[in-house]
Amino acid sequence: MYRLKHTIILLILVFVINGSCRNIFRKDLSLTPQQYTQLGMPTYNAIWSEKDFQKAQNAINSVIIKNFYSLPKKGSIRSGNLFRRIVSKDNLSFLEDTTISLQEKAYRIQSLGNMMGQMGTLYTDKIKIRQYYSQELVEIYVAHLYIRGKMLELADKINKSARQEEIMMQSGRKGIVSSYIMLISFLVSEQEKTEAFPAPDLRRLNREILNSLSLNMQYLDADSKQRIYDAIKNSLEKSKSGFRSKSLKNSLRLLDE
């Protein structure tokens, strides 16, 4: 009986470790900053420009060719600082520079938004449903969501501008709103296959979705809100494991106000 009791306890521990806590025990196969630098990675000690971000993508592509599991990781002693630079809000500090025109800011942030989306693709395992880089993907998704929110804010400033060069850009606002909607729709659809991400990662992501919506509701018309509402509602209904997020439910209430 004693052995049986402890065998059951051991099995429970194995289940927990391989389940919601599995990512805590990932072996760190990432490279050192020096090794990434040799592949063309820019330094993590300085704010990245769009060109730096492109260099980072090229370096990560080079890493993937050799070993997909050697990308910069969140919390890693070797590569954690580099990963923090990838998703850092500081990379958008140019938005606060009053010497840069709204037009230039729009081109720069659009480029960063596209590259952050591509970064998510690089970190995604195309073969397995369960994502090895689930923690990193969530941080990349959150950073991408932040960028798209800032794009909405900038588009609103451009829409109110009386300068000719910015008036000519005002028609692009519709596409920016559409990109924001598509991103949220993608983020919630990923949760239909809940085995891909541990519950704590999903909770963090959904809190950020709610926070983003709270900040950016002012830039969304009724149709846009309805499209996001429908995407979230459909995702909750299709969730395989019955996962229900309090934050997503709060997002539905927010959108329904």
KEVO-801329 format. One record per residue (C-alpha): residue number from 0; residue in one letter; x, y, z. Coordinates in nm, 4 decimals, padded with zeros to 6 digits, always signed. Example, Ala and Ser with C-alpha at 12.3 -4.5 7.8 and 13.67 -1.06 7.14 Angstrom:
[pami 0,"A",[+01.2300,-00.4500,+00.7800]],
[pami 1,"S",[+01.3670,-00.1060,+00.7140]],
This chain:
[pami 0,"M",[+00.0000,+00.0000,+00.0000]],
[pami 1,"Y",[+00.2878,+00.2356,+00.0850]],
[pami 2,"R",[+00.4501,+00.1765,-00.2551]],
[pami 3,"L",[+00.1194,+00.2163,-00.4367]],
[pami 4,"K",[+00.0527,+00.5471,-00.2633]],
[pami 5,"H",[+00.3918,+00.6876,-00.3560]],
[pami 6,"T",[+00.3663,+00.5541,-00.7110]],
[pami 7,"I",[+00.0397,+00.7439,-00.7557]],
[pami 8,"I",[+00.1982,+01.0606,-00.6157]],
[pami 9,"L",[+00.4908,+01.0208,-00.8556]],
[pami 10,"L",[+00.2568,+00.9800,-01.1524]],
[pami 11,"I",[+00.0690,+01.2944,-01.0523]],
[pami 12,"L",[+00.3941,+01.4894,-01.0315]],
[pami 13,"V",[+00.4998,+01.3667,-01.3757]],
[pami 14,"F",[+00.1645,+01.4735,-01.5170]],
[pami 15,"V",[+00.1944,+01.8210,-01.3659]],
[pami 16,"I",[+00.5501,+01.8655,-01.4888]],
[pami 17,"N",[+00.4618,+01.7569,-01.8410]],
[pami 18,"G",[+00.1407,+01.9582,-01.8388]],
[pami 19,"S",[+00.0908,+02.3165,-01.7369]],
[pami 20,"C",[+00.4427,+02.3517,-01.5954]],
[pami 21,"R",[+00.6302,+02.1853,-01.8791]],
[pami 22,"N",[+00.7942,+02.5029,-02.0112]],
[pami 23,"I",[+00.9647,+02.5754,-01.6792]],
[pami 24,"F",[+01.1955,+02.2801,-01.7379]],
[pami 25,"R",[+01.3018,+02.3502,-02.0963]],
[pami 26,"K",[+01.6694,+02.2971,-02.1505]],
[pami 27,"D",[+01.8419,+02.6199,-02.2505]],
[pami 28,"L",[+01.9973,+02.5552,-02.5912]],
[pami 29,"S",[+02.0204,+02.9222,-02.6867]],
[pami 30,"L",[+02.3505,+03.0762,-02.7914]],
[pami 31,"T",[+02.5674,+03.3372,-02.6220]],
[pami 32,"P",[+02.5459,+03.7037,-02.7265]],
[pami 33,"Q",[+02.8839,+03.6677,-02.8939]],
[pami 34,"Q",[+02.7647,+03.3738,-03.1023]],
[pami 35,"Y",[+02.4556,+03.5645,-03.2133]],
[pami 36,"T",[+02.6718,+03.8676,-03.2950]],
[pami 37,"Q",[+02.8853,+03.6524,-03.5234]],
[pami 38,"L",[+02.5672,+03.5771,-03.7177]],
[pami 39,"G",[+02.4931,+03.9477,-03.7611]],
[pami 40,"M",[+02.2714,+04.0084,-03.4569]],
[pami 41,"P",[+02.2771,+04.3734,-03.3411]],
[pami 42,"T",[+02.3678,+04.4479,-02.9793]],
[pami 43,"Y",[+02.0904,+04.4273,-02.7240]],
[pami 44,"N",[+02.2343,+04.7228,-02.5290]],
[pami 45,"A",[+02.0932,+04.9819,-02.7684]],
[pami 46,"I",[+01.7481,+05.0640,-02.9050]],
[pami 47,"W",[+01.6883,+04.8906,-03.2376]],
[pami 48,"S",[+01.5989,+05.0686,-03.5585]],
[pami 49,"E",[+01.4079,+04.8967,-03.8361]],
[pami 50,"K",[+01.7411,+04.8042,-03.9977]],
[pami 51,"D",[+01.8589,+04.6492,-03.6699]],
[pami 52,"F",[+01.5380,+04.4499,-03.6465]],
[pami 53,"Q",[+01.5903,+04.3229,-03.9998]],
[pami 54,"K",[+01.9447,+04.2169,-03.9080]],
[pami 55,"A",[+01.8036,+04.0351,-03.6062]],
[pami 56,"Q",[+01.5569,+03.8474,-03.8250]],
[pami 57,"N",[+01.8333,+03.7463,-04.0636]],
[pami 58,"A",[+02.0463,+03.6231,-03.7736]],
[pami 59,"I",[+01.7564,+03.4223,-03.6297]],
[pami 60,"N",[+01.6948,+03.2688,-03.9710]],
[pami 61,"S",[+02.0581,+03.1585,-03.9718]],
[pami 62,"V",[+02.0136,+03.0008,-03.6279]],
[pami 63,"I",[+01.6986,+02.8163,-03.7365]],
[pami 64,"I",[+01.8844,+02.6558,-04.0262]],
[pami 65,"K",[+02.1241,+02.4964,-03.7769]],
[pami 66,"N",[+01.8973,+02.4369,-03.4759]],
[pami 67,"F",[+01.5431,+02.5654,-03.4247]],
[pami 68,"Y",[+01.5847,+02.5201,-03.0478]],
[pami 69,"S",[+01.8731,+02.7679,-03.0217]],
[pami 70,"L",[+01.6746,+03.0911,-03.0572]],
[pami 71,"P",[+01.6958,+03.3639,-02.7903]],
[pami 72,"K",[+01.4807,+03.2666,-02.4928]],
[pami 73,"K",[+01.2865,+03.4548,-02.2314]],
[pami 74,"G",[+01.4571,+03.4361,-01.8923]],
[pami 75,"S",[+01.7699,+03.2703,-02.0287]],
[pami 76,"I",[+02.1008,+03.3550,-01.8596]],
[pami 77,"R",[+02.2653,+03.3450,-02.2014]],
[pami 78,"S",[+02.0089,+03.5061,-02.4276]],
[pami 79,"G",[+01.7415,+03.6589,-02.2034]],
[pami 80,"N",[+01.8687,+04.0142,-02.2486]],
[pami 81,"L",[+01.8636,+03.9735,-02.6243]],
[pami 82,"F",[+01.5090,+03.8435,-02.6207]],
[pami 83,"R",[+01.4002,+04.1380,-02.4056]],
[pami 84,"R",[+01.5411,+04.3697,-02.6719]],
[pami 85,"I",[+01.3389,+04.1928,-02.9426]],
[pami 86,"V",[+01.0099,+04.2691,-02.7654]],
[pami 87,"S",[+01.1109,+04.5963,-02.5970]],
[pami 88,"K",[+00.8730,+04.8914,-02.6141]],
[pami 89,"D",[+01.1811,+05.1126,-02.6211]],
[pami 90,"N",[+01.2189,+05.0258,-02.9896]],
[pami 91,"L",[+00.9190,+05.2544,-03.0453]],
[pami 92,"S",[+01.0709,+05.5520,-02.8633]],
[pami 93,"F",[+01.0911,+05.7404,-03.1953]],
[pami 94,"L",[+00.7154,+05.7967,-03.1643]],
[pami 95,"E",[+00.7881,+06.0492,-02.8871]],
[pami 96,"D",[+01.0432,+06.2391,-03.0975]],
[pami 97,"T",[+00.8802,+06.5696,-03.1952]],
[pami 98,"T",[+01.1431,+06.6310,-03.4653]],
[pami 99,"I",[+01.0151,+06.3335,-03.6689]],
[pami 100,"S",[+00.7121,+06.3892,-03.8906]],
[pami 101,"L",[+00.3952,+06.1842,-03.8527]],
[pami 102,"Q",[+00.4549,+06.0519,-04.2033]],
[pami 103,"E",[+00.7995,+05.9157,-04.1179]],
[pami 104,"K",[+00.6700,+05.7703,-03.7919]],
[pami 105,"A",[+00.3940,+05.5933,-03.9849]],
[pami 106,"Y",[+00.6383,+05.4310,-04.2264]],
[pami 107,"R",[+00.8707,+05.3243,-03.9456]],
[pami 108,"I",[+00.6063,+05.1751,-03.7184]],
[pami 109,"Q",[+00.4427,+04.9936,-04.0082]],
[pami 110,"S",[+00.7766,+04.8317,-04.0848]],
[pami 111,"L",[+00.8247,+04.7283,-03.7218]],
[pami 112,"G",[+00.4714,+04.5908,-03.7036]],
[pami 113,"N",[+00.5277,+04.3729,-04.0081]],
[pami 114,"M",[+00.8611,+04.2485,-03.8779]],
[pami 115,"M",[+00.7182,+04.1648,-03.5357]],
[pami 116,"G",[+00.4568,+03.9544,-03.7100]],
[pami 117,"Q",[+00.7330,+03.7796,-03.9031]],
[pami 118,"M",[+00.9242,+03.7251,-03.5786]],
[pami 119,"G",[+00.6264,+03.5332,-03.4439]],
[pami 120,"T",[+00.6351,+03.3142,-03.7534]],
[pami 121,"L",[+01.0056,+03.2415,-03.6986]],
[pami 122,"Y",[+00.9424,+03.1280,-03.3408]],
[pami 123,"T",[+00.6490,+02.9052,-03.4376]],
[pami 124,"D",[+00.6948,+02.5301,-03.4747]],
[pami 125,"K",[+00.5183,+02.4548,-03.8043]],
[pami 126,"I",[+00.5140,+02.0783,-03.7424]],
[pami 127,"K",[+00.4053,+02.0349,-03.3804]],
[pami 128,"I",[+00.0929,+02.1780,-03.2202]],
[pami 129,"R",[+00.2588,+02.2080,-02.8796]],
[pami 130,"Q",[+00.4852,+02.5076,-02.9042]],
[pami 131,"Y",[+00.8346,+02.4811,-02.7549]],
[pami 132,"Y",[+00.8603,+02.8605,-02.7574]],
[pami 133,"S",[+00.5172,+02.9200,-02.6056]],
[pami 134,"Q",[+00.6470,+03.1762,-02.3545]],
[pami 135,"E",[+00.8416,+03.3636,-02.6202]],
[pami 136,"L",[+00.5512,+03.3553,-02.8641]],
[pami 137,"V",[+00.3187,+03.5092,-02.6077]],
[pami 138,"E",[+00.5693,+03.7894,-02.5435]],
[pami 139,"I",[+00.6048,+03.8460,-02.9185]],
[pami 140,"Y",[+00.2254,+03.8490,-02.9569]],
[pami 141,"V",[+00.1973,+04.1033,-02.6739]],
[pami 142,"A",[+00.4649,+04.3228,-02.8335]],
[pami 143,"H",[+00.2912,+04.2975,-03.1716]],
[pami 144,"L",[-00.0394,+04.3921,-03.0098]],
[pami 145,"Y",[+00.1249,+04.6944,-02.8502]],
[pami 146,"I",[+00.2684,+04.8055,-03.1844]],
[pami 147,"R",[-00.0673,+04.7707,-03.3592]],
[pami 148,"G",[-00.2298,+04.9744,-03.0829]],
[pami 149,"K",[+00.0287,+05.2491,-03.1295]],
[pami 150,"M",[-00.0429,+05.2395,-03.5020]],
[pami 151,"L",[-00.4090,+05.3114,-03.4277]],
[pami 152,"E",[-00.3088,+05.6024,-03.2069]],
[pami 153,"L",[-00.0778,+05.7417,-03.4738]],
[pami 154,"A",[-00.3408,+05.6953,-03.7451]],
[pami 155,"D",[-00.5827,+05.9013,-03.5364]],
[pami 156,"K",[-00.3284,+06.1849,-03.5134]],
[pami 157,"I",[-00.2755,+06.1703,-03.8893]],
[pami 158,"N",[-00.6503,+06.1701,-03.9449]],
[pami 159,"K",[-00.6773,+06.4964,-03.7491]],
[pami 160,"S",[-00.3823,+06.6609,-03.9230]],
[pami 161,"A",[-00.4272,+06.9458,-04.1698]],
[pami 162,"R",[-00.0859,+06.9006,-04.3336]],
[pami 163,"Q",[-00.1087,+06.7973,-04.6981]],
[pami 164,"E",[+00.1396,+06.5106,-04.6747]],
[pami 165,"E",[-00.0570,+06.3621,-04.3856]],
[pami 166,"I",[-00.3973,+06.4237,-04.5418]],
[pami 167,"M",[-00.2807,+06.2026,-04.8286]],
[pami 168,"M",[-00.2129,+05.9222,-04.5771]],
[pami 169,"Q",[-00.5527,+05.9345,-04.4076]],
[pami 170,"S",[-00.7043,+05.6744,-04.6383]],
[pami 171,"G",[-00.4653,+05.4182,-04.4886]],
[pami 172,"R",[-00.6433,+05.4257,-04.1527]],
[pami 173,"K",[-00.8939,+05.1615,-04.2623]],
[pami 174,"G",[-00.6153,+04.9154,-04.3335]],
[pami 175,"I",[-00.4553,+04.9823,-03.9948]],
[pami 176,"V",[-00.7822,+04.9127,-03.8140]],
[pami 177,"S",[-00.8275,+04.5971,-04.0209]],
[pami 178,"S",[-00.4769,+04.4776,-03.9288]],
[pami 179,"Y",[-00.5548,+04.5289,-03.5596]],
[pami 180,"I",[-00.8745,+04.3264,-03.5918]],
[pami 181,"M",[-00.6951,+04.0503,-03.7810]],
[pami 182,"L",[-00.4248,+04.0273,-03.5156]],
[pami 183,"I",[-00.6725,+03.9900,-03.2297]],
[pami 184,"S",[-00.8718,+03.7385,-03.4337]],
[pami 185,"F",[-00.5526,+03.5377,-03.4868]],
[pami 186,"L",[-00.4530,+03.5547,-03.1204]],
[pami 187,"V",[-00.7876,+03.4246,-03.0000]],
[pami 188,"S",[-00.8091,+03.1589,-03.2736]],
[pami 189,"E",[-00.4764,+03.0158,-03.1553]],
[pami 190,"Q",[-00.6518,+02.9310,-02.8298]],
[pami 191,"E",[-00.8851,+02.6875,-03.0017]],
[pami 192,"K",[-00.5907,+02.4438,-02.9907]],
[pami 193,"T",[-00.5199,+02.5020,-02.6225]],
[pami 194,"E",[-00.2614,+02.2249,-02.6009]],
[pami 195,"A",[-00.0244,+02.4564,-02.7876]],
[pami 196,"F",[+00.0125,+02.6945,-02.4920]],
[pami 197,"P",[+00.0115,+02.6396,-02.1132]],
[pami 198,"A",[-00.2795,+02.8024,-01.9303]],
[pami 199,"P",[-00.0621,+03.0656,-01.7539]],
[pami 200,"D",[+00.0665,+03.1870,-02.0925]],
[pami 201,"L",[-00.2868,+03.2110,-02.2282]],
[pami 202,"R",[-00.4025,+03.4029,-01.9245]],
[pami 203,"R",[-00.1232,+03.6559,-01.9721]],
[pami 204,"L",[-00.2039,+03.6916,-02.3408]],
[pami 205,"N",[-00.5735,+03.7403,-02.2738]],
[pami 206,"R",[-00.5084,+04.0041,-02.0083]],
[pami 207,"E",[-00.3053,+04.1948,-02.2668]],
[pami 208,"I",[-00.5829,+04.1606,-02.5253]],
[pami 209,"L",[-00.8277,+04.3076,-02.2742]],
[pami 210,"N",[-00.5849,+04.5863,-02.1870]],
[pami 211,"S",[-00.5261,+04.6656,-02.5550]],
[pami 212,"L",[-00.8980,+04.6809,-02.6261]],
[pami 213,"S",[-00.9540,+04.9071,-02.3251]],
[pami 214,"L",[-00.6919,+05.1493,-02.4549]],
[pami 215,"N",[-00.7987,+05.1413,-02.8186]],
[pami 216,"M",[-01.1793,+05.1230,-02.8095]],
[pami 217,"Q",[-01.1878,+05.4915,-02.8984]],
[pami 218,"Y",[-01.0381,+05.4138,-03.2396]],
[pami 219,"L",[-01.2874,+05.1375,-03.3298]],
[pami 220,"D",[-01.6261,+05.1883,-03.4914]],
[pami 221,"A",[-01.9293,+04.9663,-03.4272]],
[pami 222,"D",[-01.8478,+04.7297,-03.7136]],
[pami 223,"S",[-01.4891,+04.6820,-03.5972]],
[pami 224,"K",[-01.6025,+04.6091,-03.2419]],
[pami 225,"Q",[-01.8546,+04.3557,-03.3710]],
[pami 226,"R",[-01.5906,+04.1740,-03.5749]],
[pami 227,"I",[-01.3642,+04.1416,-03.2734]],
[pami 228,"Y",[-01.6582,+04.0371,-03.0547]],
[pami 229,"D",[-01.7534,+03.7619,-03.2985]],
[pami 230,"A",[-01.3936,+03.6359,-03.3212]],
[pami 231,"I",[-01.3587,+03.6094,-02.9429]],
[pami 232,"K",[-01.7008,+03.4507,-02.8977]],
[pami 233,"N",[-01.6340,+03.1913,-03.1688]],
[pami 234,"S",[-01.2957,+03.1066,-03.0194]],
[pami 235,"L",[-01.4406,+03.0499,-02.6739]],
[pami 236,"E",[-01.7057,+02.8224,-02.8202]],
[pami 237,"K",[-01.4529,+02.6167,-03.0180]],
[pami 238,"S",[-01.1951,+02.5748,-02.7418]],
[pami 239,"K",[-01.1132,+02.2031,-02.7344]],
[pami 240,"S",[-01.0370,+02.1724,-02.3652]],
[pami 241,"G",[-01.3160,+02.3932,-02.2415]],
[pami 242,"F",[-01.0668,+02.6644,-02.1479]],
[pami 243,"R",[-01.2549,+02.9781,-02.0537]],
[pami 244,"S",[-01.0710,+03.2997,-01.9965]],
[pami 245,"K",[-01.2044,+03.5562,-01.7534]],
[pami 246,"S",[-01.0182,+03.8250,-01.9461]],
[pami 247,"L",[-01.1741,+03.7229,-02.2772]],
[pami 248,"K",[-01.5186,+03.7254,-02.1188]],
[pami 249,"N",[-01.4442,+04.0736,-01.9876]],
[pami 250,"S",[-01.3347,+04.1691,-02.3402]],
[pami 251,"L",[-01.6745,+04.0574,-02.4690]],
[pami 252,"R",[-01.8490,+04.2693,-02.2074]],
[pami 253,"L",[-01.6322,+04.5665,-02.2972]],
[pami 254,"L",[-01.7084,+04.5298,-02.6677]],
[pami 255,"D",[-02.0803,+04.4921,-02.5963]],
[pami 256,"E",[-02.1103,+04.8182,-02.4037]],
